[in-house]
Amino acid sequence: WYTTPRGLRVDRAERALLDWHLAQLPRAERLLEIGCGTGHFTRYLATRARLAVGLDRSAGMLGALRQGGPYVPAVLGDAHEIPMRSGAVDATVLITALEFLDDPVRALVEAGRVAQHGLVVLTLNRWSLGGVSRRIGPQARQPILGQARDYSVRSLGALVRAAVGRRLHVLRWRSGCFPGDAWPTPSRLPLGDIIAVGAALTPPGA
């Protein structure tokens, strides 16, 4: 999908949002992508950090990741119970994965638990044109997108705050992927198809 014209536009926007948030976490050299699928973004993260690891509960997806190019570490596991010790990585990343998880709060608690310095979450925006389509338009009839649990900047920020609790140091957000690229990504206009919230955390036990 990322090779289609629309997919390429979304890919550029999501990478721009990732780049902006990771720049706010200068100590994030070891990254874990939760819900990595075939590793499209895990491979990109590997170019931005010393180490990038993918985690997914689908063995088939991880098989595609392993066959798709240069070696990238991959872990078979569930976002709701990550098989890693607390503080195992510097930062965790979820890219359009939270919308499809059974218990997003628990997943974010786990994402915070294994992260030393921060987490970044990209989700579909409830208040974008795409979000309206997923609720009442053509996408509402699609078997995957029609089931997505979209978020707003406010609701996603509240979810992250609740999950990381007192470890939260700074919470930042940006939006991106506007129709026709009418506004640049990242943007502080909360109407892009993708919203991204990043949390800088105090290390566990600090």
Secondary structure as UniProt FT lines:
FT   TURN            2..3
FT   HELIX           5..23
FT   TURN            26..27
FT   STRAND          30..34
FT   TURN            37..38
FT   HELIX           40..46
FT   TURN            47..48
FT   STRAND          51..56
FT   HELIX           59..67
FT   STRAND          74..76
FT   TURN            79..80
FT   TURN            86..87
FT   STRAND          89..95
FT   HELIX           98..100
FT   HELIX           104..113
FT   STRAND          115..125
FT   TURN            126..127
FT   HELIX           129..136
FT   HELIX           138..141
FT   TURN            143..144
FT   HELIX           145..147
FT   HELIX           153..164
FT   HELIX           165..167
FT   STRAND          168..176
FT   HELIX           179..181
FT   TURN            190..191
FT   STRAND          194..201
FT   TURN            204..205
//
